[in-house]
Amino acid sequence: MTHYKQESTDAAAPAFRPAIIYVRVSSKKQAKEGGLKSQETTCRQYAKMRGLTVIEVFKDDVTGKIANRTGMKDTLAFLRKNRKAQPVVIVDAISRIARTMKAHLKITEDVIRAGGTLESPNDTFGTDSDSIFREHMSALLAQHEAHKNGERTIQRMRARLTDGYYVNAIPPLGYVYKKVRGQGNCLFPQEPYATIVREALEGFASGRLGSQGEVRCFLASHPEFPTNKKGEVTHQRARVLLNHLVYAGMIEGEAWGVSLRHGKHEGLISYETFLKIQNKLSEGAKIVTRIDIDQDFVLRGAVSCADCTKPLTASWSKGQNKKYPYYHCFNKSCDSYKISIPRDRMENHFETLLAQLQPSQTLFKAASRMFKDLWDYQGHVAQSRIKGLQDDLLKLDADLAKKLERMFDTENETIIAAIETRINNIEKEKLAITETIKKLGKPVRPFKTMFEQALTFLANPYSIWQNGNFEDRKMVLKLAFSDRLSYSRNGGFRTPKTSQPFQIIQRLSDGVKGDFSSEKVMARRGRFELPTPRFVVWCSIQLSYRRVFQTKVLKRRGT
């Protein structure tokens, strides 16, 4: 920047009087709307009237409650560098300097120390007592106005939140703000992000994605999903998605005294699904695979060493001409410590093992029929479930009335706080039950769509493994096996612990071939809900197993 000096070639020539302009608005939005430009125009007109030459303009688009602002720091630096010229600092109004008395006093003192003087077309600065009094009163009024604006903003936001509207300036990922006549900004699902978020949340709730780390991997597998500057989807992003109540179509503002309620926006998942997610997070979701899993080694974390039962790790080893992939055990006390197992050999053994899980066509058709039978049965039990849930609502209403009556009869603050907590929990239970009643008898998707993937998996998990992507392969590992596979570097895979559906398929297959008379199999007790594919497989095979057994018994009796 240039140092300006007073120059005069003629005694009658007017003295050169430099000035700088400082303008400020509270947000970038106000800056885009022309707030800075209008202030600058007013200040330039004032400078022209006063015979001042504007040599620089400094701008800020942040709140005036703080003194440490970029534009103000640049202003003070310019004044110090051009101290001899004694520039005049022009502001549109005292409120542009600061919005608190403390910040105002600090900035004005810094300007004077840097060799500048303050002037304004709308306010008076001076050194006499009256001018100082008016200046300080204007600063106090600016502070009062800022506080009132803040109070009005909070009141408006609390009112909108009470009515069920999301009020944060930035919408959650998967939503976008759209203007609605008579309602203002409202949330609407934004594709393709909404679908990706919905699948991630439902996948975690159903168990298909077993940990927050796997949710992160799922999100990262979609190229269109937004990433940070490093091109990554962070663990924090996955954690926020799993805990964000707005995705369940609900609104809550505990800090503002706004209790849980239905929002005016469309939820990506049900409130019931959200509660399942919170329960899994509080219990600690089972982590079957590592969070930082490498897609080059799909079995890492799912296979343990047969000698020491510790999970095998994997890495690329550098050879003479290229790198080679290996699995190995890093347990120092193990006989197989650092003995490398070629990746291709282990994964070929696994594919052979997986191919053996394929059931016969006859058994698969029987399982498919059981799926349909269970689906039809759910329609019959839905009405009885609705009656039971309505009774639960009546009980909760009665409990709520008792709690309110007790709260009015006591003055003990501890008891009142405990009752308020219980009342909030009752309201949440009522919301969950009300939402369940609305969904009962109304399938989210048709039978074919609902169970198509489960049937496909049951028919041939090996085909999914061969043709699927990384996430599909991880799903096969979870659904087909209940525990880590055990692998010996000499003998290959040991007898695996398959998941319950495949255990029952194997027992059913053995029972069809052999004698069923010695076994009794009970159908699963408890209520029937819209189940996850894994649960439906289990129930369906149990029903099939029971029917085959009954048929065998009837044949033996000759009936």
N, C-alpha and C positions, 0 to 999 in steps of 0.2 A: 504494500500500500504506500501511497505517496504522502510525504510530510508536506503540509501546506503552510506557506509563509505569507505574512501580510505584505503585499506589494503595492507600491504607489509611484507613478512616474510624474504625477502632478499633484500639487498641494490641494487642489480643489477636487481631485478624484475621490470618490467614495471608498472607504476602507473595505477590503475583502473580508467578509464574515462567513466562515464555513459553518455548515450545519449537517447533522446526520439525523436520520429518521429511524425510530424504533416502532415497529408494529407487532401486534400479537393477537392471536385468536386462540380459543381453548382446544380446538381439535382440527384434524386434517380435513374433516368434512366441511367445517366453517371456512377453511382456507380455500377449498375448491369452490365454495359458493360465493367467493369474492369479498370476504370480510377483510382480508389483508389489503386488497387493492383499494377499497373505499377509504380505509384509514390513511393509506399512503397519499391518496389524492387530497384529502383534507389537510394533511401535514404539509404537502407541497404548496398548496394555496396559502397557508399561513406563512410559510417561509418566504414566498414571493412578496407578500404584503409587508413582512418585516425586513425585507432587503437581505435575506439570508440565501446563501448558495448551497444547495443540497449536494453533497459529494459522496454520500453512501447511504444505503438503506439496509437495515438489519431486521430479520423476521423470525418469529417463533410461532409454532402451532401446537403449544402445550398449555397445560393449566397454569394459571398465575399464582397458585398456592405455594409454589416453590420458587426460590431465588436462583437456583443453579440451573439455568437454561442455556442452550447452545447460542441462540441469537443474542441474549444478554451478555454472555461471556465474550462473544465477538465484539459487541459494542464497547465493553470496558477495555478490551485489548486495543481496539482502534483509538480510544481516547488516550490511553497511556502512550501509545506510539506517536500521537500527534498532540501531545500536551501543550506545546508552545503555541499552537494555533487556537487553543481554547474553543473547540467546537461546541455549538449549541445542540443539545439532544432534544428533538421534538417528538412528543408522543400525542396521540389523539386525545387521550384522557388519562387521568390518574389510574383508573382501573386497568389500563393496558400495562402499567409498570408491574403491578402485583394485585393479588386478590386477598392478601392477608396483611395485617399491620406490620407483623414481624418482617415479612419479605420486603414490604415497601420501604421500611426504614433502612434495611441493609442495602438495598439497591441504590437508593438516593444518596446514601453516604458513600458508597463505592464510586458513583458517578462524580461526586464532588472531589473525592480524593484523586481520581484519575484526571482531573483538570477540566471537566465539563460542567455545563449548566443545563438545567431542565426547563423547558417551556412547553406550553400546550395551548391550542386554540380554544379549548373548552374549560380549562382549569388554570388556577393561578399558583405560581411558585414564587417564593420570596424569602427574605431573611428576617423580616420584621415579625413581631409576635402575631399580628392579625393574619398575615399570609401563611405562617406556619400552622396556625389554628385551623384555617380553612383547608389547607392541604391535608392535615391529619384527619379532619372530619370527613373529607372526601375519601380518604383511604379507608376509614372505618365504615363508611357507607358501602364502599366496594366490597369489603369483607362481609358485611351483613347481607348484601345482595347475593354474593357467592354462596353463603350458607343457606339462604332461602331457596335459591335455585336448586341446591343439593337436596333440600328437604322436599321440594315439590317433585323433583325427579324420582326420589325414593317412594313418595306417596303414589305417584302414577304407576311406577313399576310394581309396587305391592298390589295396587288395585287390579292391574292386568294379570298378575300372577294369581290373585284370588279368583279371577274369572276363568283361569285355565290356560292363559297364554304364556308361552316361553318368552322371557324378557332379556336374555343376554344379547349383547350386541352381535356376537359371532354365533351363527347357528351350529349345532352339533354336526359332525361329519355324517353325511347321508341325508341331510336336510338342507333346504334353501328357503330364504324368506321371500314371500310374494305378497304384494298388496291385495287386500280383500276389502271391498267397499263396506264401510261401516264397522270394520274390525281392525284395520291397520295392517301391520306386518304379521303374517301367520306362517307357521312352518308347513312345508310340503316335502315329501320324499324326493330326493334327487338321485336319479340313476346315472351311472351304474352303481354308485357308492351305496345306495340304500339296500340293494340286493346283496351286495358283498357283506355288509354289516349284518344283515338279517341272517345270512347263512352262517356267519361266524358265531353269532350269539346262540342260534338254535343248535349249532354243532357242539358248542361247549355244554349247553344245557342237557343235550341228549347223551353226551359222553363220546361222541365221534371225535371231538377235539378234547383231549384229556387234560390239558394244562393251558395256562396263559401263554406259555412259550409256543405251543402248537397253534393257538389262535393267531399269534404273531406270524408264524410261518405261513398259515393259511392266507392271511391278509397280504403278506409279501409275495405270495404266488400269483397274485392278480396284477398284471402290469399297469392297469389303469388306477390302482389304488394309490393315493398320494403318499409321498415319502418325504423325509427331511432333506436337508442340504447334502447329506452324504449318500442319498439314494436308498435309505433304509427305513423300514417300519420298526419303530422302537417298542420296547416292552411297555413303556409308559402309555403309548397309544392304545395297545391292546387292553391294558388295565382300565383306562378311562372308558373304553367302549363297554366293557363288561359291567361297570359300575354305574353307568349313566341311566338314571331313571326315565329320562325323556323317551328312550327307545321303546319303553313299554306303554307309551301313550299317556303317561302320568306326569303330574306337576307337583312339586313340593318346594317350600321355602322356609325351612326351620328358623333361619336367622331373622326372618321378617314375620314370623308367627303364622305362616300359611301352611296348613296341614295338607297331607296327601290328598290329591283329587285327580279326577280324569281331566286330561288336557284337551284343548280344542284341536289338536293335531292328530294325525293318524299314526298309531304306534307301529313300529317295525316288527315287534314281537308282542306276545301277550304278557300281562302282569304276572300270570302264573309261571311263565317261562323265566321272567326276570327273578322271581323268588327262588326258582330252582338254581339259577346262576349264583345268587347270593349265598344260598346254602352250600353249594359246592366250594365257593371261595372261602367261606368261614370254616369249613371242615378241612380244607386243604385238598385241592384236586389231585388225584393220583397222576404222577408223572411217569409214564411208561418209557418215554424217550427223552433225550436231552433237548434242551431249549435251543442250543446252538448247533443242532444237527445238520450235518452236511449231506446234501442230496446225492453225493457220490457213494454213500454208504447207508443204504436204506435200512439195513439190519442192525446198525449200531444202536445200542441201548435196548434192543429186543432179544439179544442172544447173550447167554452167560457161558463162562468157561466150565466145562464138565469136571475139571480137576479141582477148582476152588470155589465155584458158583458165583464168582465176581463177574460183573458185566464186561463183555469184550469191548475194546475200543478199536479205532481204525485210523489209518493214515496212508498217505502216499509215501513210498520209499524210492529214493533216487537210485537208479541203476547206472550202468555204464553209458547207455545211450538215451534212456528215457525213464519216466517214473512209473512205478508199479503200485497197484492198490492192495493193501493187506488188512486183515483183521488180526488182532493180537491181544494177549492178556498182559496187563501191567501190574499184576499183583506179585511183588517181589518174593513172597513165600511160596508161590505156586511153581509146580514142576514145568508148567508151560510158559513161564515168564519170558516175554519178548520173543517167543517162537511165533513166527509169522505164518498166517493162514491165507493163501491167495483168495482174494475176494470172489473171483469167478467160481472157484471150487465150492466155497461155502454157499453162495447164492444158487448154484446149480443143485446142490443137495437140498436146499430149502424148497426149490421149485418142485423137485421130485416128491418131497414130503407133502407139499400143498396139493399136488395133483391127486393124492390119495384121499383127500377129504371130499371129493366130488360124489354126491349121492346118486343113486340110480334114478332113472326117469320115473319109474313107478312111485318111488318114495317122494320125489319132488312134486309130482302131480297130487299126491295125497296131502302134502304140506300146503300146496296152493289152495286146495279145497278147504283146508282147515283155516287158512287165512280168511277166506270168504265167509265161512261159518262164524268165525269170531267177529268179523265186521258186522254181519247181520245181527248177531246177538247183542252187540253194543247198542244198537238202535232200540232194542226192547228194554234194556236196563236203564236207558237214559232217563225215562220218565220217573222211575223210582228214585234215581239219584237226585233228580230235580226236587222231588218232594222232600228228601232227606236234607238237602242243602237249604231249602226254604225253612225247614224246621230249625236248622242251625242259625239262620238269620234271625228268626224270632227269639231264640235264646240269647243271641248276642245283643239284640235290642233291649231285652229285659235286663241283661247284665249291665249294659250301658246306662240304663235309667237308674239302676241301683247305685252305680258309681257316681253319677251326677248328684243324686240325692245325698249320698254320704259326703261328697265334697262340699256341698252347701252347708252341711251340719257341723263341719269341723273348721277350726282356725289354725290347726297345726300345719306349718309350712311343709314339713317333711312328708306328712300324710297326703297333703294336697298335691305335691310334686309326684308322689308315687301313683296317685289316682289319675293324674293327667297323663302319665306315661302309659298306664293301662288303657285309658280311653283312646289314645292314639293307636295303640296296638289293635284294639277292637275295631276301630275304623278301617285299619289296613286289612284285617281279616274279612270285614264285610265287603270291601272292594274286591278282594280276591274271590270270594264266594259269588258275588254278583256277576263278575266276569265269567266264572265257570258256568253259571246257570245259562248265560246268554249263548255260550258255545255248545252246550250239550244238545245233542240231536242235530247239530249242524256241522257236518264234516268239513274241515278246512279244505281238503282236497278229495277228489273222487278216489274210490278204492284202487283203481289201477295206478293212478299217480302216486298215491300214498305208499304203496307197498311194492312198486315195481323194482326199485333198487334193492329192497330186502330179498325179494324173490330171485332177482338176478344173482345176488351174492350167494344165496343159499344153493342155487343151481350149480354154480361153478366159480368158486373164489379164485381158482387158478387162472381163469380167463381174465378176470379183473386185474389180477397181478400182472399178467403179461401185457395187457393193452392199456392199463390205466396210467395216470401220472403219479408223481411222488405222493400226493395226498391220498390218492386211491390206495396205493400200496400200504401206507401207514394205517389206513382204515382196515385193510385186510388183516394186518398183524393184530390189531386190537380186537376185531370181531371174531377171528378164528381161534385165537389162543388166549387163555386166561392168565398165563404167566410167561416169564421169559423162557425162550427155548434154550436147551442145554446142548452144547456142541463140543465134541471131542475131536482134537486134531487128527486122531488116528481112526476113530470109529464113526465120525460124522454125527448127525443129530440123534439124540436119544429120544425115547418115547415122549412126545410133547403132551402138555396139559392143554387140551383143546377147550374152547369155551362151551358153555352149557348147551347151546343149540346143537353143536356138532357131537357132543357126548350123547345127547338124546337120540340123534340120528343114528349113531353107531349102535346104541342099545336097541333102537327100533329095528334096525337092519338085522342085528343078531337075533332079535326076538321073532321076526318074521321067518327066519331060517330055522330057528330052534324051537325050544319049548317055552311057552309063556305062562304056564300054569303056576309056576312057583313065585311069580312076582305080582305085586299089587302096586298100582301107580295111581296116586290121587291127583285130581285136577287142582290147579293152584287156587288157594283160598284168597278172599279179599275182593275188593271192588274192582271193576274193569274200567279203565280210563282210555282216552286216546293214547295208545302206547307208542313207545319208540320202536323202530324196526327190530332191535335185538329182543325186546320184551315180547313182541308179537310172535317172533320165531319160536321163542321158548314156549309160550302158551299154546301155539298151534301144534307144535310137535307133541306136547303133553296130551292134547286132546286126541291127536291121531294115534298116539301110543295106547291110550285107554280104549279107543274104539277097536283097534286091532286085537287087543287083549280080550275084550268082551266077545268079539266074533269067534275067537279061538275057543273060549269057554263054552259058548253056545253050541259050536260044532261038536265039542267033546260030549255034551249032554244030549246030542241028537235032536236039538230043537231048531 
